Amino acid sequence: MPITAQHVRDTVDAYLADHPDEKDALSPLREAVEQTGDSVASRKEFRGHVTAGAALVRPDGRVLTIEHRSLRKWLLPGGHVETEDTSLRDAALRELAEETGISREQVQPDGDSPLHIDVHTIPANDAKGEPEHLHFDFRFLFRTTVDAVELQEEEVTNHSWQFADMLTTEPLRSRVMAAAGF
């Protein structure tokens, strides 16, 4: 069953139970869910839509980052949800496997709730006919002992295992560092 507005609401509520200080920062997401309903999971919903990402941590405290081809930025693996995704966490796992070749069997989820939810603007993409819009990125923590990566070269140009303190976004950085034991 595709991801529904109710699943998004429930995931946000669980997240806010742990991080109530982020309620105001997530108000654009909550408004978008109410305005768009289930289409909040569609990449064609340009009032804003959900995406899912994976913070993949090794025992040495390094986190996997990828260089996104079209955005030309270093990011966590992740992307748009698909109709076959049954949860936002499953979407993050699928995206991780697609972009890096690291399968579900090679990672261990660290809980059911997101580690972080980020609201950010995606610039217009005239080539795709997409206006500027918001992404509501649900980032989940996973653990692995894997080193090898096989990149999906259509979307990803490079990868790096960075120490968690190299992440620049807060509170993601401090939460990944805490999870990694630093």
C-alpha positions in Angstrom: 0.0 0.0 0.0 1.4 3.4 -0.9 2.4 5.9 1.8 -0.6 7.8 3.0 -1.1 11.2 4.6 -2.1 9.4 7.8 1.2 7.5 7.8 3.1 10.8 7.4 1.0 12.4 10.2 1.7 9.4 12.5 5.4 9.5 11.7 5.6 13.3 12.4 3.7 12.8 15.7 6.1 10.1 16.8 9.0 12.3 15.9 7.6 15.3 17.7 7.0 13.3 20.8 10.9 12.9 20.9 11.6 16.4 19.6 8.8 18.8 20.6 11.1 21.8 20.1 10.8 21.3 16.3 7.1 21.7 16.1 7.4 25.2 14.6 10.1 24.2 12.1 7.8 21.4 10.9 4.7 23.5 10.5 5.1 23.8 6.7 5.1 20.0 6.5 2.0 19.7 8.7 0.2 22.3 6.6 1.2 20.6 3.3 -0.2 17.3 4.6 -3.5 18.9 5.4 -3.7 20.7 2.0 -2.5 17.9 -0.2 -3.7 14.7 1.6 -2.2 11.5 0.2 -0.6 13.4 -2.7 2.0 14.6 -0.2 3.8 11.4 -1.2 3.8 12.2 -4.9 6.8 13.8 -6.5 4.3 15.7 -8.7 2.9 17.6 -5.7 4.7 20.9 -6.0 3.2 22.5 -2.9 5.7 20.1 -1.2 6.2 16.4 -0.9 7.9 13.8 1.3 11.2 12.2 0.6 13.2 9.7 2.6 16.9 9.5 3.4 19.3 7.2 5.1 22.0 8.1 7.6 24.2 5.0 7.3 26.8 4.7 10.1 29.7 2.3 10.4 31.2 1.2 13.8 34.1 3.5 13.3 31.7 6.5 13.4 31.8 7.3 9.7 28.6 8.1 7.8 28.0 7.5 4.1 27.5 10.6 1.9 26.9 10.7 -1.8 27.5 13.4 -4.4 24.1 14.1 -6.1 24.6 14.5 -9.9 21.9 17.1 -10.6 22.1 19.1 -7.4 26.0 18.9 -7.3 25.9 18.6 -3.5 27.1 16.0 -1.0 24.0 14.5 0.7 22.8 11.4 2.5 21.5 8.7 0.2 17.8 9.2 -0.3 15.1 10.4 -2.6 11.4 10.4 -3.6 9.0 7.8 -2.3 7.5 5.3 -4.7 4.0 3.7 -4.8 5.5 0.4 -3.7 6.9 1.8 -0.5 4.9 0.8 2.5 6.5 3.3 4.9 8.9 6.2 4.9 11.6 4.0 6.6 11.2 1.4 3.8 11.5 4.2 1.2 14.8 5.2 2.8 16.1 1.6 2.7 15.0 1.3 -1.0 16.8 4.5 -1.9 19.9 3.5 0.0 20.0 0.2 -1.9 19.3 1.9 -5.3 21.9 4.6 -5.0 24.7 2.7 -3.2 24.1 -1.0 -3.9 24.0 -1.6 -0.1 21.1 -4.0 0.4 18.5 -4.2 3.3 20.2 -7.3 4.5 23.5 -5.4 5.0 22.0 -2.8 7.3 20.4 -2.7 10.7 17.6 -0.1 11.3 18.1 2.0 14.4 14.4 2.4 15.5 11.2 3.1 13.7 11.1 6.9 14.0 13.2 9.3 11.9 16.5 10.6 13.3 15.7 14.0 11.7 13.1 15.6 9.5 14.4 18.4 7.3 12.3 20.9 5.4 14.2 22.4 2.4 13.6 24.1 -0.9 14.5 22.4 -4.2 15.3 24.8 -7.0 13.2 24.8 -10.2 14.3 22.3 -12.8 13.2 23.6 -16.2 14.5 20.4 -17.9 12.0 18.4 -15.9 9.3 21.0 -15.9 9.4 21.3 -12.1 8.9 24.6 -10.3 10.7 25.4 -7.1 9.1 23.3 -4.3 9.7 21.9 -0.8 11.0 18.6 0.2 10.1 17.2 3.6 13.0 14.8 4.1 12.5 12.0 6.6 16.0 10.8 7.6 16.4 7.4 9.3 19.4 6.0 11.0 20.8 2.7 9.9 24.0 0.8 10.9 26.3 -1.3 8.8 29.7 -2.9 8.7 29.9 -2.7 4.9 32.6 -0.7 3.1 31.9 -1.5 -0.5 29.6 0.8 -2.5 28.3 0.4 -6.1 27.0 3.8 -7.2 23.9 4.3 -9.3 25.6 6.6 -11.8 22.5 8.1 -13.3 22.0 10.1 -10.0 25.2 9.8 -8.0 28.7 10.8 -9.1 30.7 9.9 -6.0 30.6 8.6 -2.4 32.5 9.2 0.8 32.6 7.7 4.3 32.9 10.9 6.4 33.2 11.2 10.1 29.9 12.3 11.5 31.3 15.6 12.7 31.8 16.6 9.0 28.0 16.8 8.5 27.0 20.4 8.4 23.3 20.3 9.1 22.1 20.6 12.7 20.6 18.8 14.5 21.4 15.9 12.1 25.1 16.2 12.8 24.8 16.0 16.6 22.2 13.2 16.5 24.4 11.1 14.1 27.4 11.8 16.3 25.5 10.7 19.4 24.3 7.5 17.7 27.9 6.8 16.6 29.0 7.1 20.2 30.8 10.5 19.9 
